[in-house]
Amino acid sequence: TQLLEQSPQFLSIQEGENLTVYCNSSSVFSSLQWYRQEPGEGPVLLVTVVTGGEVKKLKRLTFQFGDARKDSSLHITAAQPGDTGLYLCAGVIYQGAQKLVFGQGTRLTINP
Amino acid sequence: ETGVTQSPTHLIKTRGQQVTLRCSSQSGHNTVSWYQQALGQGPQFIFQYYREEENGRGNFPPRFSGLQFPNYSSELNVNALELDDSALYLCASSFLGADGYTFGSGTRLTVV
C-alpha cells in the first residue's frame, strides 16, 4: 500500500514569511502532483513533477521532486493571505489504471 | 472549454438507503475517476472508468459501483449507505495516459 505523509498538517504564519511543506513516502512514484483545494471546491492542479531532482517554480511557489522520486517539497516565499488553503500532494501510480495517491493535506493559513 | 460538473452539490441520506451521484467530464477527456474525501483527509481513489468500463478500483466494497456513458459522463452509485460513507465525493476527468486531472467541486454526502 502506497502512503504519502504530509507535514506539517496545519501551519499558520504571518504574511511575508516563508514556509515549506513536505511530502514523504517509502514508495516510488512515476510522477507527483501538488494540488490546492479551497473550501467547498475540488482540488486544483498546481504542478506535476516527473524527473527525480526536478525543480519547478510557479511565481512564489517552488516545487521539488526528490532524487529517488519518493518525496517532494513545496516552498512558498513571502506568503500572502491569498495562499491560504489546503495543499495536497498526490503520487501518480499505475495499478490497472492510473490513479492518484493523496497525502492527508496541509492546511495553510496566512494571517495579514 | 467546460470543466467538470457534479450534481447534486449536497445530499442527505438515511443509513441503508441508496444514492446516485453524477459527473459530466471536461470536454476532450475520456476517462473519469471517482474519489472519496473524508473530513480532514486527502481524497481516496474509488475507481476509474474508460470506454464505459471500470479499469481500476481502490479498496472500496462492491456496494460502490459506477457507470460511464458514451458521452463520457459518469455516475457513482452507493448501496446500503453507512454512516462512514459521509464524505465529499469528487469526480476527476482526464485523457487516458495523460496525467492532467480536472476535478469537479464535489458532492457533499451526509448519511444520518
gemmi code that builds the backbone of each chain (N, CA, C; Angstrom):
import gemmi

chains = {
    "A": [
        ("THR", (0.849, -1.201, 0.000), (0.000, 0.000, 0.000), (0.878, 1.241, 0.000)),
        ("GLN", (0.622, 2.111, -0.991), (1.404, 3.335, -1.038), (0.800, 4.362, -0.108)),
        ("LEU", (1.652, 5.004, 0.684), (1.199, 6.039, 1.588), (2.045, 7.279, 1.383)),
        ("LEU", (1.386, 8.420, 1.434), (2.088, 9.685, 1.366), (1.830, 10.426, 2.667)),
        ("GLU", (2.886, 10.803, 3.348), (2.771, 11.540, 4.591), (3.142, 12.996, 4.350)),
        ("GLN", (2.222, 13.880, 4.692), (2.499, 15.297, 4.548), (2.764, 15.900, 5.916)),
        ("SER", (3.679, 16.864, 5.929), (3.945, 17.588, 7.167), (4.320, 19.036, 6.852)),
        ("PRO", (3.914, 19.958, 7.709), (3.012, 19.725, 8.836), (1.567, 19.578, 8.344)),
        ("GLN", (0.693, 19.118, 9.226), (-0.724, 19.018, 8.859), (-1.397, 20.377, 8.920)),
        ("PHE", (-0.968, 21.208, 9.849), (-1.509, 22.555, 9.993), (-0.349, 23.535, 10.103)),
        ("LEU", (-0.496, 24.692, 9.470), (0.534, 25.719, 9.525), (-0.134, 27.078, 9.451)),
        ("SER", (0.157, 27.914, 10.445), (-0.391, 29.265, 10.477), (0.765, 30.233, 10.647)),
        ("ILE", (0.971, 31.106, 9.671), (2.101, 32.034, 9.709), (1.639, 33.427, 9.310)),
        ("GLN", (2.531, 34.395, 9.509), (2.221, 35.772, 9.158), (2.570, 36.052, 7.702)),
        ("GLU", (1.848, 36.975, 7.137), (2.110, 37.425, 5.768), (3.574, 37.850, 5.641)),
        ("GLY", (4.203, 37.448, 4.543), (5.586, 37.821, 4.292), (6.605, 36.762, 4.699)),
        ("GLU", (6.174, 35.802, 5.527), (7.092, 34.744, 5.946), (7.219, 33.682, 4.850)),
        ("ASN", (8.270, 32.877, 4.979), (8.487, 31.753, 4.060), (8.072, 30.456, 4.743)),
        ("LEU", (7.730, 29.447, 3.959), (7.334, 28.168, 4.546), (7.654, 27.031, 3.576)),
        ("THR", (7.783, 25.850, 4.158), (7.996, 24.646, 3.346), (7.069, 23.545, 3.838)),
        ("VAL", (6.432, 22.866, 2.906), (5.580, 21.721, 3.180), (6.246, 20.489, 2.575)),
        ("TYR", (6.219, 19.404, 3.343), (6.913, 18.193, 2.916), (5.922, 17.064, 2.630)),
        ("CYS", (6.320, 16.218, 1.687), (5.505, 15.088, 1.278), (6.444, 13.898, 1.133)),
        ("ASN", (6.276, 12.873, 1.982), (7.230, 11.762, 2.019), (6.546, 10.417, 1.870)),
        ("SER", (7.247, 9.496, 1.241), (6.715, 8.148, 1.049), (7.861, 7.148, 0.986)),
        ("SER", (7.550, 5.907, 1.248), (8.529, 4.836, 1.048), (8.392, 4.239, -0.354)),
        ("SER", (7.401, 4.692, -1.097), (7.144, 4.176, -2.441), (7.683, 5.124, -3.502)),
        ("VAL", (8.012, 4.557, -4.652), (8.462, 5.342, -5.802), (7.251, 5.657, -6.671)),
        ("PHE", (7.171, 6.888, -7.109), (6.061, 7.304, -7.960), (6.572, 7.693, -9.341)),
        ("SER", (5.763, 7.436, -10.373), (6.159, 7.817, -11.724), (6.178, 9.331, -11.854)),
        ("SER", (5.332, 9.994, -11.141), (5.344, 11.447, -11.065), (4.586, 11.858, -9.817)),
        ("LEU", (4.655, 13.120, -9.476), (3.990, 13.602, -8.274), (3.348, 14.942, -8.592)),
        ("GLN", (2.161, 15.132, -8.051), (1.428, 16.354, -8.318), (1.118, 17.080, -7.009)),
        ("TRP", (1.025, 18.391, -7.112), (0.576, 19.219, -5.987), (-0.725, 19.905, -6.387)),
        ("TYR", (-1.668, 19.862, -5.454), (-2.963, 20.487, -5.650), (-3.237, 21.475, -4.523)),
        ("ARG", (-4.106, 22.433, -4.830), (-4.623, 23.327, -3.802), (-6.142, 23.222, -3.815)),
        ("GLN", (-6.724, 23.114, -2.620), (-8.164, 22.952, -2.514), (-8.744, 24.014, -1.592)),
        ("GLU", (-9.741, 24.711, -2.113), (-10.454, 25.718, -1.328), (-11.705, 25.064, -0.730)),
        ("PRO", (-12.225, 25.605, 0.366), (-13.443, 25.048, 0.970), (-14.583, 24.986, -0.034)),
        ("GLY", (-15.242, 23.826, -0.105), (-16.378, 23.669, -0.998), (-16.009, 23.475, -2.459)),
        ("GLU", (-14.739, 23.301, -2.740), (-14.284, 23.121, -4.117), (-13.457, 21.850, -4.235)),
        ("GLY", (-13.251, 21.425, -5.482), (-12.366, 20.298, -5.725), (-10.920, 20.762, -5.801)),
        ("PRO", (-9.974, 19.832, -5.701), (-8.550, 20.192, -5.818), (-8.250, 20.762, -7.207)),
        ("VAL", (-7.356, 21.745, -7.237), (-6.913, 22.343, -8.498), (-5.428, 22.054, -8.655)),
        ("LEU", (-5.066, 21.487, -9.794), (-3.678, 21.101, -10.044), (-2.776, 22.334, -10.130)),
        ("LEU", (-1.690, 22.313, -9.336), (-0.696, 23.394, -9.394), (0.473, 22.998, -10.298)),
        ("VAL", (0.979, 21.783, -10.106), (2.183, 21.389, -10.836), (2.310, 19.866, -10.842)),
        ("THR", (2.989, 19.352, -11.866), (3.375, 17.947, -11.927), (4.891, 17.887, -12.052)),
        ("VAL", (5.541, 17.117, -11.193), (6.985, 16.896, -11.311), (7.208, 15.443, -11.696)),
        ("VAL", (8.127, 15.219, -12.603), (8.272, 13.901, -13.219), (9.657, 13.290, -12.995)),
        ("THR", (10.667, 14.097, -13.108), (12.043, 13.590, -13.068), (12.633, 13.746, -11.670)),
        ("GLY", (13.336, 12.715, -11.188), (13.994, 12.813, -9.890), (14.920, 14.030, -9.842)),
        ("GLY", (14.792, 14.832, -8.769), (15.603, 16.026, -8.646), (15.029, 17.255, -9.328)),
        ("GLU", (13.910, 17.084, -10.003), (13.321, 18.195, -10.753), (12.845, 19.303, -9.823)),
        ("VAL", (13.063, 20.531, -10.263), (12.584, 21.711, -9.549), (11.735, 22.530, -10.510)),
        ("LYS", (10.528, 22.895, -10.043), (9.662, 23.756, -10.849), (9.242, 24.959, -10.027)),
        ("LYS", (9.195, 26.099, -10.691), (8.787, 27.330, -9.996), (7.521, 27.878, -10.626)),
        ("LEU", (6.620, 28.302, -9.737), (5.363, 28.906, -10.158), (5.241, 30.177, -9.333)),
        ("LYS", (5.732, 31.274, -9.876), (5.761, 32.562, -9.177), (6.493, 32.384, -7.846)),
        ("ARG", (5.823, 32.530, -6.716), (6.478, 32.432, -5.402), (6.515, 30.989, -4.874)),
        ("LEU", (6.008, 30.048, -5.643), (5.973, 28.647, -5.208), (7.072, 27.867, -5.918)),
        ("THR", (7.840, 27.097, -5.153), (8.892, 26.259, -5.705), (8.622, 24.818, -5.293)),
        ("PHE", (8.571, 23.940, -6.269), (8.278, 22.527, -6.046), (9.523, 21.722, -6.397)),
        ("GLN", (9.826, 20.722, -5.563), (10.977, 19.873, -5.829), (10.582, 18.420, -5.685)),
        ("PHE", (11.068, 17.581, -6.588), (10.863, 16.141, -6.542), (12.158, 15.516, -6.074)),
        ("GLY", (12.093, 14.617, -5.110), (13.299, 14.002, -4.593), (14.020, 13.175, -5.656)),
        ("ASP", (15.317, 13.007, -5.465), (16.133, 12.272, -6.436), (15.594, 10.857, -6.675)),
        ("ALA", (15.093, 10.216, -5.602), (14.603, 8.844, -5.708), (13.126, 8.776, -6.074)),
        ("ARG", (12.521, 9.918, -6.325), (11.095, 10.022, -6.702), (10.188, 9.429, -5.626)),
        ("LYS", (10.588, 9.617, -4.344), (9.751, 9.155, -3.241), (9.218, 10.311, -2.407)),
        ("ASP", (9.762, 11.504, -2.591), (9.366, 12.606, -1.740), (9.383, 13.903, -2.534)),
        ("SER", (8.727, 14.904, -1.969), (8.638, 16.191, -2.641), (8.459, 17.280, -1.597)),
        ("SER", (8.738, 18.504, -2.007), (8.522, 19.638, -1.118), (7.930, 20.794, -1.895)),
        ("LEU", (7.202, 21.618, -1.166), (6.616, 22.845, -1.700), (7.097, 23.987, -0.818)),
        ("HIS", (7.787, 24.943, -1.411), (8.297, 26.098, -0.671), (7.575, 27.342, -1.184)),
        ("ILE", (7.040, 28.123, -0.254), (6.390, 29.389, -0.611), (7.210, 30.531, -0.023)),
        ("THR", (7.550, 31.457, -0.867), (8.322, 32.637, -0.461), (7.373, 33.814, -0.274)),
        ("ALA", (7.593, 34.550, 0.803), (6.796, 35.760, 1.060), (5.305, 35.465, 0.947)),
        ("ALA", (4.837, 34.589, 1.826), (3.443, 34.133, 1.770), (2.466, 35.301, 1.872)),
        ("GLN", (1.354, 35.148, 1.152), (0.300, 36.155, 1.142), (-1.011, 35.529, 1.593)),
        ("PRO", (-1.947, 36.332, 2.122), (-3.239, 35.775, 2.563), (-3.936, 34.958, 1.482)),
        ("GLY", (-3.733, 35.303, 0.228), (-4.326, 34.553, -0.876), (-3.769, 33.149, -1.038)),
        ("ASP", (-2.676, 32.844, -0.354), (-2.096, 31.492, -0.402), (-2.810, 30.542, 0.557)),
        ("THR", (-3.689, 31.075, 1.380), (-4.424, 30.250, 2.349), (-5.214, 29.168, 1.634)),
        ("GLY", (-5.132, 27.946, 2.157), (-5.881, 26.836, 1.560), (-5.330, 25.505, 2.021)),
        ("LEU", (-5.900, 24.439, 1.475), (-5.429, 23.080, 1.751), (-4.533, 22.645, 0.599)),
        ("TYR", (-3.301, 22.298, 0.907), (-2.347, 21.857, -0.104), (-2.202, 20.342, -0.014)),
        ("LEU", (-2.403, 19.694, -1.148), (-2.370, 18.233, -1.225), (-1.280, 17.783, -2.187)),
        ("CYS", (-0.475, 16.820, -1.760), (0.421, 16.178, -2.714), (-0.207, 14.851, -3.130)),
        ("ALA", (0.068, 14.421, -4.326), (-0.516, 13.182, -4.842), (0.493, 12.477, -5.733)),
        ("GLY", (0.791, 11.230, -5.397), (1.663, 10.426, -6.234), (0.864, 9.747, -7.324)),
        ("VAL", (1.428, 9.690, -8.522), (0.766, 9.041, -9.652), (1.302, 7.622, -9.779)),
        ("ILE", (0.402, 6.630, -9.733), (0.815, 5.240, -9.872), (-0.089, 4.541, -10.876)),
        ("TYR", (0.379, 3.389, -11.353), (-0.384, 2.591, -12.302), (-0.668, 1.233, -11.671)),
        ("GLN", (-1.945, 0.985, -11.376), (-2.372, -0.321, -10.860), (-3.635, -0.699, -11.609)),
        ("GLY", (-3.446, -1.163, -12.832), (-4.603, -1.439, -13.681), (-5.098, -0.162, -14.334)),
        ("ALA", (-5.080, 0.885, -13.583), (-5.434, 2.215, -14.073), (-4.482, 3.211, -13.433)),
        ("GLN", (-4.356, 4.350, -14.082), (-3.555, 5.407, -13.482), (-4.388, 6.033, -12.381)),
        ("LYS", (-3.834, 6.122, -11.180), (-4.582, 6.707, -10.095), (-3.668, 7.602, -9.267)),
        ("LEU", (-4.294, 8.449, -8.474), (-3.580, 9.352, -7.591), (-3.675, 8.836, -6.158)),
        ("VAL", (-2.534, 8.818, -5.486), (-2.488, 8.507, -4.056), (-2.197, 9.816, -3.337)),
        ("PHE", (-3.158, 10.300, -2.557), (-3.040, 11.602, -1.924), (-2.475, 11.501, -0.518)),
        ("GLY", (-1.735, 12.552, -0.136), (-1.420, 12.747, 1.266), (-2.649, 13.309, 1.971)),
        ("GLN", (-2.537, 13.467, 3.297), (-3.698, 13.939, 4.064), (-3.872, 15.447, 3.990)),
        ("GLY", (-2.889, 16.134, 3.388), (-3.028, 17.558, 3.191), (-2.373, 18.403, 4.269)),
        ("THR", (-2.035, 19.621, 3.895), (-1.516, 20.630, 4.826), (-2.447, 21.825, 4.776)),
        ("ARG", (-3.059, 22.122, 5.913), (-3.967, 23.265, 5.995), (-3.130, 24.495, 6.320)),
        ("LEU", (-3.006, 25.397, 5.342), (-2.157, 26.585, 5.475), (-3.023, 27.830, 5.679)),
        ("THR", (-2.682, 28.607, 6.697), (-3.356, 29.877, 6.966), (-2.317, 30.979, 7.015)),
        ("ILE", (-2.512, 31.983, 6.172), (-1.615, 33.139, 6.161), (-2.367, 34.314, 6.762)),
        ("ASN", (-1.855, 34.814, 7.869), (-2.508, 35.910, 8.587), (-1.973, 37.261, 8.125)),
        ("PRO", (-2.886, 38.210, 7.846), (-2.446, 39.535, 7.375), (-1.654, 40.278, 8.449)),
    ],
    "B": [
        ("GLU", (-14.160, 25.916, -23.179), (-13.928, 24.565, -22.626), (-14.608, 24.465, -21.268)),
        ("THR", (-15.582, 23.549, -21.149), (-16.293, 23.424, -19.882), (-15.486, 22.533, -18.953)),
        ("GLY", (-15.635, 22.786, -17.651), (-14.938, 21.972, -16.663), (-15.762, 20.769, -16.287)),
        ("VAL", (-15.443, 20.195, -15.144), (-16.154, 19.035, -14.624), (-17.310, 19.514, -13.755)),
        ("THR", (-18.490, 18.995, -14.046), (-19.685, 19.389, -13.305), (-20.224, 18.195, -12.536)),
        ("GLN", (-20.494, 18.398, -11.247), (-21.041, 17.325, -10.411), (-22.394, 17.745, -9.843)),
        ("SER", (-23.284, 16.754, -9.726), (-24.588, 17.029, -9.123), (-25.049, 15.818, -8.322)),
        ("PRO", (-25.804, 16.045, -7.238), (-26.081, 17.354, -6.647), (-24.861, 17.864, -5.876)),
        ("THR", (-24.923, 19.072, -5.361), (-23.806, 19.607, -4.585), (-23.846, 19.107, -3.145)),
        ("HIS", (-25.041, 18.940, -2.625), (-25.212, 18.425, -1.266), (-26.344, 17.421, -1.246)),
        ("LEU", (-26.232, 16.458, -0.332), (-27.233, 15.403, -0.253), (-27.244, 14.832, 1.158)),
        ("ILE", (-28.430, 14.616, 1.695), (-28.563, 13.954, 2.997), (-29.374, 12.682, 2.799)),
        ("LYS", (-28.824, 11.566, 3.245), (-29.493, 10.276, 3.109), (-29.507, 9.582, 4.470)),
        ("THR", (-30.403, 8.616, 4.561), (-30.515, 7.817, 5.778), (-29.745, 6.513, 5.609)),
        ("ARG", (-29.160, 6.062, 6.689), (-28.427, 4.786, 6.667), (-29.279, 3.687, 6.038)),
        ("GLY", (-28.672, 2.906, 5.150), (-29.376, 1.825, 4.478), (-29.930, 2.204, 3.112)),
        ("GLN", (-30.055, 3.497, 2.852), (-30.560, 3.942, 1.556), (-29.496, 3.814, 0.470)),
        ("GLN", (-29.919, 4.123, -0.748), (-29.033, 4.096, -1.905), (-28.921, 5.511, -2.464)),
        ("VAL", (-27.777, 5.813, -3.095), (-27.585, 7.149, -3.641), (-26.881, 7.061, -4.992)),
        ("THR", (-27.214, 8.004, -5.877), (-26.546, 8.118, -7.176), (-26.007, 9.528, -7.332)),
        ("LEU", (-24.722, 9.623, -7.598), (-24.073, 10.906, -7.834), (-23.680, 10.983, -9.305)),
        ("ARG", (-23.716, 12.195, -9.867), (-23.483, 12.348, -11.299), (-22.319, 13.283, -11.599)),
        ("CYS", (-21.680, 13.036, -12.756), (-20.490, 13.800, -13.126), (-20.457, 13.964, -14.638)),
        ("SER", (-20.285, 15.186, -15.094), (-20.056, 15.466, -16.511), (-18.591, 15.811, -16.685)),
        ("SER", (-17.909, 15.084, -17.544), (-16.467, 15.273, -17.672), (-16.143, 16.493, -18.515)),
        ("GLN", (-14.892, 16.930, -18.417), (-14.438, 18.062, -19.197), (-14.361, 17.680, -20.672)),
        ("SER", (-14.691, 18.627, -21.527), (-14.632, 18.410, -22.973), (-13.241, 17.921, -23.379)),
        ("GLY", (-13.203, 16.847, -24.184), (-11.931, 16.306, -24.650), (-11.352, 15.219, -23.770)),
        ("HIS", (-11.933, 15.024, -22.591), (-11.463, 13.975, -21.680), (-12.294, 12.708, -21.873)),
        ("ASN", (-11.636, 11.535, -21.768), (-12.357, 10.285, -22.000), (-12.341, 9.345, -20.793)),
        ("THR", (-11.768, 9.795, -19.707), (-11.627, 8.949, -18.518), (-12.184, 9.691, -17.304)),
        ("VAL", (-12.897, 8.957, -16.467), (-13.450, 9.549, -15.251), (-13.021, 8.721, -14.042)),
        ("SER", (-12.544, 9.400, -13.035), (-12.173, 8.748, -11.773), (-13.004, 9.337, -10.649)),
        ("TRP", (-13.314, 8.511, -9.680), (-14.059, 8.968, -8.509), (-13.195, 8.823, -7.268)),
        ("TYR", (-13.291, 9.831, -6.388), (-12.539, 9.844, -5.142), (-13.477, 10.169, -3.992)),
        ("GLN", (-13.160, 9.604, -2.821), (-13.885, 9.918, -1.596), (-12.959, 10.701, -0.680)),
        ("GLN", (-13.426, 11.853, -0.202), (-12.610, 12.653, 0.697), (-13.351, 12.838, 2.024)),
        ("ALA", (-12.904, 12.106, 3.029), (-13.472, 12.266, 4.362), (-12.966, 13.574, 4.957)),
        ("LEU", (-13.699, 14.079, 5.941), (-13.356, 15.352, 6.557), (-11.942, 15.323, 7.131)),
        ("GLY", (-11.122, 16.291, 6.736), (-9.770, 16.379, 7.257), (-8.777, 15.420, 6.634)),
        ("GLN", (-9.173, 14.751, 5.573), (-8.299, 13.773, 4.916), (-8.093, 14.135, 3.454)),
        ("GLY", (-7.098, 13.486, 2.846), (-6.930, 13.617, 1.406), (-7.886, 12.688, 0.685)),
        ("PRO", (-8.156, 12.947, -0.579), (-9.047, 12.071, -1.356), (-8.493, 10.657, -1.486)),
        ("GLN", (-9.410, 9.679, -1.517), (-9.029, 8.273, -1.735), (-9.692, 7.768, -3.010)),
        ("PHE", (-8.904, 7.066, -3.814), (-9.358, 6.560, -5.109), (-10.412, 5.481, -4.922)),
        ("ILE", (-11.562, 5.660, -5.595), (-12.614, 4.640, -5.556), (-12.495, 3.745, -6.783)),
        ("PHE", (-12.648, 4.319, -7.975), (-12.457, 3.591, -9.225), (-12.352, 4.561, -10.386)),
        ("GLN", (-12.004, 3.986, -11.552), (-11.852, 4.754, -12.771), (-12.635, 4.077, -13.896)),
        ("TYR", (-13.203, 4.882, -14.780), (-13.930, 4.363, -15.929), (-13.326, 4.889, -17.223)),
        ("TYR", (-13.207, 3.979, -18.183), (-12.710, 4.311, -19.514), (-13.457, 3.437, -20.500)),
        ("ARG", (-13.928, 4.021, -21.562), (-14.698, 3.281, -22.575), (-15.846, 2.509, -21.921)),
        ("GLU", (-16.496, 3.154, -20.995), (-17.710, 2.646, -20.336), (-17.459, 1.411, -19.477)),
        ("GLU", (-16.191, 1.156, -19.176), (-15.889, 0.010, -18.310), (-14.976, 0.437, -17.158)),
        ("GLU", (-15.113, -0.237, -16.030), (-14.235, 0.024, -14.901), (-12.863, -0.563, -15.216)),
        ("ASN", (-11.814, 0.252, -15.124), (-10.482, -0.262, -15.456), (-9.499, -0.066, -14.301)),
        ("GLY", (-10.013, 0.061, -13.094), (-9.159, 0.162, -11.917), (-10.026, 0.485, -10.721)),
        ("ARG", (-9.688, -0.092, -9.558), (-10.511, 0.079, -8.378), (-9.643, 0.177, -7.143)),
        ("GLY", (-10.046, 1.018, -6.206), (-9.358, 1.128, -4.924), (-9.977, 0.185, -3.909)),
        ("ASN", (-9.654, 0.377, -2.631), (-10.131, -0.515, -1.571), (-11.529, -0.129, -1.098)),
        ("PHE", (-12.477, -0.248, -1.972), (-13.865, 0.044, -1.632), (-14.715, -1.187, -1.921)),
        ("PRO", (-15.736, -1.442, -1.066), (-16.555, -2.654, -1.234), (-17.426, -2.577, -2.475)),
        ("PRO", (-17.977, -3.732, -2.888), (-18.789, -3.799, -4.113), (-20.043, -2.940, -4.073)),
        ("ARG", (-20.479, -2.502, -2.882), (-21.675, -1.656, -2.855), (-21.402, -0.272, -3.450)),
        ("PHE", (-20.133, 0.006, -3.732), (-19.765, 1.191, -4.522), (-19.638, 0.724, -5.973)),
        ("SER", (-20.479, 1.262, -6.840), (-20.421, 0.874, -8.248), (-20.574, 2.120, -9.105)),
        ("GLY", (-20.296, 1.960, -10.389), (-20.374, 3.124, -11.250), (-20.767, 2.780, -12.666)),
        ("LEU", (-20.951, 3.824, -13.431), (-21.250, 3.708, -14.854), (-20.544, 4.843, -15.576)),
        ("GLN", (-20.181, 4.570, -16.837), (-19.761, 5.650, -17.712), (-20.608, 5.563, -18.974)),
        ("PHE", (-21.013, 6.692, -19.490), (-21.896, 6.733, -20.651), (-21.104, 7.109, -21.900)),
        ("PRO", (-21.705, 6.888, -23.098), (-20.981, 7.185, -24.347), (-20.467, 8.617, -24.437)),
        ("ASN", (-21.101, 9.553, -23.756), (-20.616, 10.943, -23.800), (-19.566, 11.200, -22.717)),
        ("TYR", (-19.071, 10.134, -22.080), (-18.011, 10.145, -21.062), (-18.475, 10.616, -19.689)),
        ("SER", (-19.750, 11.003, -19.559), (-20.237, 11.335, -18.218), (-20.311, 10.070, -17.386)),
        ("SER", (-20.491, 10.228, -16.094), (-20.391, 9.064, -15.216), (-21.332, 9.194, -14.028)),
        ("GLU", (-21.649, 8.058, -13.453), (-22.417, 8.003, -12.207), (-21.670, 7.165, -11.182)),
        ("LEU", (-21.819, 7.532, -9.933), (-21.338, 6.730, -8.809), (-22.565, 6.329, -8.003)),
        ("ASN", (-22.727, 5.041, -7.789), (-23.834, 4.524, -7.002), (-23.302, 3.890, -5.724)),
        ("VAL", (-23.952, 4.202, -4.623), (-23.589, 3.572, -3.365), (-24.852, 2.968, -2.759)),
        ("ASN", (-24.812, 1.658, -2.526), (-25.942, 0.957, -1.917), (-25.718, 0.776, -0.420)),
        ("ALA", (-26.814, 0.526, 0.293), (-26.753, 0.216, 1.730), (-25.847, 1.201, 2.460)),
        ("LEU", (-26.183, 2.472, 2.371), (-25.344, 3.529, 2.935), (-25.060, 3.315, 4.419)),
        ("GLU", (-23.806, 3.608, 4.775), (-23.371, 3.544, 6.169), (-22.963, 4.945, 6.607)),
        ("LEU", (-22.945, 5.150, 7.929), (-22.594, 6.469, 8.458), (-21.213, 6.914, 7.961)),
        ("ASP", (-20.282, 5.956, 7.861), (-18.914, 6.276, 7.425), (-18.816, 6.661, 5.963)),
        ("ASP", (-19.903, 6.521, 5.226), (-19.897, 6.951, 3.819), (-20.051, 8.460, 3.708)),
        ("SER", (-20.324, 9.127, 4.812), (-20.425, 10.587, 4.804), (-19.075, 11.168, 4.406)),
        ("ALA", (-19.067, 11.941, 3.320), (-17.797, 12.460, 2.779), (-18.099, 13.371, 1.600)),
        ("LEU", (-17.030, 13.982, 1.089), (-17.099, 14.721, -0.168), (-16.686, 13.763, -1.270)),
        ("TYR", (-17.541, 13.580, -2.261), (-17.235, 12.685, -3.373), (-16.829, 13.530, -4.577)),
        ("LEU", (-15.618, 13.277, -5.037), (-15.031, 14.061, -6.109), (-14.938, 13.231, -7.385)),
        ("CYS", (-15.254, 13.873, -8.478), (-15.098, 13.276, -9.796), (-13.953, 14.011, -10.481)),
        ("ALA", (-13.090, 13.266, -11.161), (-11.978, 13.869, -11.894), (-11.951, 13.300, -13.291)),
        ("SER", (-11.874, 14.163, -14.279), (-11.758, 13.663, -15.649), (-10.345, 13.898, -16.174)),
        ("SER", (-9.976, 13.070, -17.122), (-8.639, 13.160, -17.719), (-8.676, 12.490, -19.078)),
        ("PHE", (-7.562, 12.595, -19.782), (-7.416, 11.854, -21.028), (-6.515, 10.664, -20.729)),
        ("LEU", (-6.952, 9.467, -21.083), (-6.221, 8.256, -20.727), (-4.760, 8.365, -21.116)),
        ("GLY", (-3.881, 8.093, -20.159), (-2.451, 8.133, -20.406), (-1.818, 9.469, -20.058)),
        ("ALA", (-2.627, 10.495, -19.955), (-2.109, 11.807, -19.568), (-2.280, 11.979, -18.069)),
        ("ASP", (-1.476, 12.828, -17.476), (-1.559, 12.976, -16.019), (-2.201, 14.280, -15.590)),
        ("GLY", (-2.909, 14.932, -16.503), (-3.615, 16.150, -16.139), (-5.037, 15.833, -15.734)),
        ("TYR", (-5.369, 16.060, -14.474), (-6.697, 15.785, -13.956), (-7.431, 17.085, -13.699)),
        ("THR", (-8.714, 17.106, -14.023), (-9.586, 18.216, -13.667), (-10.658, 17.682, -12.731)),
        ("PHE", (-10.707, 18.254, -11.544), (-11.672, 17.830, -10.542), (-12.915, 18.709, -10.577)),
        ("GLY", (-14.046, 18.072, -10.271), (-15.261, 18.830, -10.034), (-15.261, 19.369, -8.611)),
        ("SER", (-16.298, 20.125, -8.274), (-16.399, 20.710, -6.938), (-16.893, 19.717, -5.892)),
        ("GLY", (-17.368, 18.573, -6.365), (-17.739, 17.520, -5.428), (-19.195, 17.531, -5.012)),
        ("THR", (-19.613, 16.398, -4.477), (-20.925, 16.245, -3.852), (-20.694, 15.931, -2.381)),
        ("ARG", (-21.266, 16.758, -1.522), (-21.130, 16.511, -0.073), (-22.276, 15.601, 0.352)),
        ("LEU", (-21.960, 14.358, 0.701), (-22.961, 13.374, 1.130), (-22.921, 13.241, 2.646)),
        ("THR", (-24.072, 13.398, 3.254), (-24.201, 13.181, 4.693), (-25.158, 12.027, 4.918)),
        ("VAL", (-24.720, 11.021, 5.658), (-25.567, 9.869, 5.977), (-25.922, 9.953, 7.454)),
        ("VAL", (-27.232, 9.949, 7.726), (-27.689, 10.087, 9.121), (-28.435, 8.835, 9.584)),
    ],
}
model = gemmi.Model(1)
for chain_id, residues in chains.items():
    chain = gemmi.Chain(chain_id)
    for i, (resn, *xyz) in enumerate(residues, 1):
        res = gemmi.Residue()
        res.name, res.seqid = resn, gemmi.SeqId(i, " ")
        for name, pos in zip(("N", "CA", "C"), xyz):
            atom = gemmi.Atom()
            atom.name, atom.element = name, gemmi.Element(name[0])
            atom.pos, atom.b_iso = gemmi.Position(*pos), 0.0
            res.add_atom(atom)
        chain.add_residue(res)
    model.add_chain(chain)
structure = gemmi.Structure()
structure.add_model(model)
structure.setup_entities()
